[in-house]
């Protein structure tokens, strides 16, 4: 009834405040209905419905700018900003993105697929507007989980010393995907258990103002009393006020009218401000409230995996590292806030003291792992490929230069599907390739993943294993561990020497296997080689390939600049071979969102695309 009337923020402002709780109910129902059907981020969006409505009711978008951290909690925002009619396309190929996206809407001020960026981005926007003489409002909405990221602390430090009117809203729901960790959550808890702090402080200030003009230094007295109030109500001084922020809250994040009143009261207060809002992830859907980790996101009815008999790669990793940990007590595991997403919960259940969730701290996770390695432990550092980009310096400076035995398990490598361009693990092969001392590998299937993990443990050097999101390809993958000689590949399919040789890395090779089966029916017999290691390359195998084939296709689930194809061409030139080479992979662009099949096809390395390239040769 109310949602029907609202197509943009101006329509929202025409409603009475008394109508807004009902609007929030309708928005929540719309998100539940759509996400259960089509998939997407679930609990986080249900938790910010009232906050989103309040922000759009009080501020004037798009002139005023919100940066959402992380941008996956913006379904309600999209519904209120001229995208309601397209909402059914969210996360679908060529449809609305699942995160904020400035190219999609003028109401999305910044892309935020990775956590902890909102404070720095909003501060930059606020400073720019001040230099231009504009008086727009700038709001960063950041979760308590994202607040653990290093860049968030850097932004707080810089913003607190600024004279901008930046408003930071802390959406405190005590969660990453898994429950929040670290000392900051205790600091927030201290504040939330002192709900009378601001009320008492404001009453003191009113009393002090009454004695103005009586000869007393009112400002000095006020500051002394305020300091005493902090010590009275908080176990420690308020962390945020120590950084020169005015702190307000905590406020019930599901009371839309109270939120509006609070935002109206503080919006024009000068200087950097923090509003602490308490929300519940999954609000309004009982199952999601009870099991917030499970209901962080849902596949939806239309996106269910068909091949249920196959195990997810992340679970193969989880079971395999538990097996290794049982055999070798120097193995430990580290992950930045992806405990369930990595399946390290499997190892944690039996060895909780050897599994470390460090929060949203990719840089810290890598250097922490390096520290563990200096003392004789073998850390398996599990990071999603897209997030490993954030720790590039630490990989070089803290691990590679010292040649430390850290095993990096890069999950979600290659295109990952509906999360889109901020989450594809497209660049890891290319950006890791130039770094000395690294071993870079990718398994074709679950058995090879297990064997590479075992090999990495035995090798005692920086070792990268990249594997994709989703299900594997084998039913019976629980085989005894076997060590693989580092830098060796193998021939998978022997074809005709005058036909094409296809060289691949990783599970994308299964597309080539499917393609070759169909090509054989057309009397075309390519050879297939699993290179397995990008670094070191199997030069012996490459010599054999170039001596027997004049037509070569390289295949990789990543950018082709700097990856496997580029390395093969470098080898050819350096060794005086002459062959025609076609590189298949991601071209020089950012891949959008869609299913894996759709993205493989669009990028030109699904089975049919491989068939066409072979026939063109």
Secondary structure, 3 states (H helix, E strand, C coil): CCHHHCCCHHHHHCCCHHHHHHHHHHHHHHHHHHHHHHCEECHHHHCCHHHHHHHHHHCCCCCCEEEEECHHHCHHHHHHCCCHHHHHHCCCCCCCCCCCCCCCCCCCCCCCCCCCCHHHHHHHHHHHHHHCCCCCCEEEEEECCHHHCHHHHHHHHHHHCCCCCEEEEEEECCECCCECCCHHHHHHHHHHCCCCHHHHHHHHHHHHHCCCCCCCCHHHHHHHHHHHHHHHHCCCCCCCHHHCCEEEEEEECCCHHHHHHHHHHHCCCCCCEEEEEECCCCCCCHHHHHCCCHHHEECCHHHCCCCCCCCEHHHHHHHHHHHHHHHCCCEEEEECCCCCCCCCHHHHCCCHHHEEECCCCHHHHHHHHHHHHHCCCEEEEEEEHHHHHHHHHHHHHHHHCCCCCCEEEEECCECCCCCCCCCCECCHHHHHHCCCCCEEEECCCHHHHHHHHHHHHHHCCCEEEECCCCECCCCCCCCCCCCCCCCCCEEEECCCCCCCEEEECCCCHHHHHHHHHHHHCCCCCCEEEECCEEECCCHHHHHHHHHHCCEEEEEEEEECCCCHHHHHHHHHHHCCCCCEEEEEEECCCCCCCCCHHHHHHHHCCCHHHHHHHHHHC
